[in-house]
């Protein structure tokens, strides 16, 4: 089986939904998580804190440099993700359809690179 990342995107600065909707989203995501686990598709998943909590680590002129904030200077940020196992892209897209309905945000589906044999 191939592994796919289903990444949930959010727009920084948009007002959050009302608390009752947030709680329902959590319940719906928990339901999709449980369904993925029962089906054997679940590898790992989780939500992320806001992008402003990120720290970027890079090497510059041979020195490790850390900076606060997200790497990408954009309003659209990664809000959470799942790593799943699926037989093909169609199956991964079916899981993404359930995920986007549960979390009420766009979900990008990307396959992992194949591991070299040997």
N, C-alpha and C positions, 0 to 999 in steps of 0.2 A: 504494500500500500504506500501511496505517496503521502507526504505531509504537506499541509497547507497552513498558512497563517491567515486568520480572519481578523483584520484590524478594524477597530471602531474609531471613527474620527469625530471630533467635536470642534466647534468654533469658539475660540476664546473670546470672552467679552459678551457673549449672548447671555441674556438673563436665564437663570436656571428655571426649570419647570416647577410648579407648586410641589410642596413636600409629599402630598398624597400620590402624585404621579411618579415622583422619584421612588417612593416605596413600592409602587406597583411595578416599576421597571426592574427593581432589584428582584422582586418575586418572579417576574417573567424570565429574567436572565438565569436565576437559580433553576427554573424549570427547564430551560434549554440546556444548561449545564448537566442536569440530571439525565436528560434524554440522551445527550452525547455520551455520557458515561455508560448508560445502559446499552447503547448501541456499539460500544467499543471504539468510538471515534475520538473520544477525549484524550488528549495528551497533556495539555496544560492550558490555563487561561487565567486572566486577572484584569482588574481595572487599575488604572494609574492615577496618581495624584496629578493636579494641574501642571501644565508645562513649566510654569515659573518655578517649580520646585526642582527642576532638572539641573544637573551639573554636567558640563561637557568636558571631557578629558581628551587631550591631543598632545602630540609631540611637535614641538617647534624648535628648530635649530638644536636638536638633540636633548631638549629639556621637556619634561612633562609639564603641561600647563593646564590648569583647570579654570573654567569660567562658569559663572552662574547663568541660569536660564537655558531655554531650549536651544538646540543647535540650529533649527530652521527658524528664520525670521518670518513667520507667517501666522495668520489667525487660526488656520486649520491645524490641529494637533492630534496626535495619537492619544486616545482616551482609554484604551484597553485592547485586549486581544485574546484570541484563542489560538492554540496550535492543535490541529486535528489530523487524524488519519482518514483518508478517503480513497476509494478505488480509482476515482477520476475527477476531473474538474466539475462535471455535472453534479456529482454527489457533494462536493465541497460547496458549490453554489446553492444547493438545496439547504445545507446547514446554514449558509450565510443568510438565506431568506428568513429562516427562523430567528437567527441572531439579530438581524436588523429590525424585525418586528418587536423583539423582546427589549432591545436597548434603545430603540427609537432614534437611531443614528445610522449614518451610512457605514457600510462594512465593505472593506476592500479585501479581495481574495487573491493571495499570491502563493504559488507553489515554492517549496524549498528546492534548492539545487540538489540534484542527485549526488549521493556520495560515490566517489570513485571506488571501484571494486579492486580488491587486492590486499 
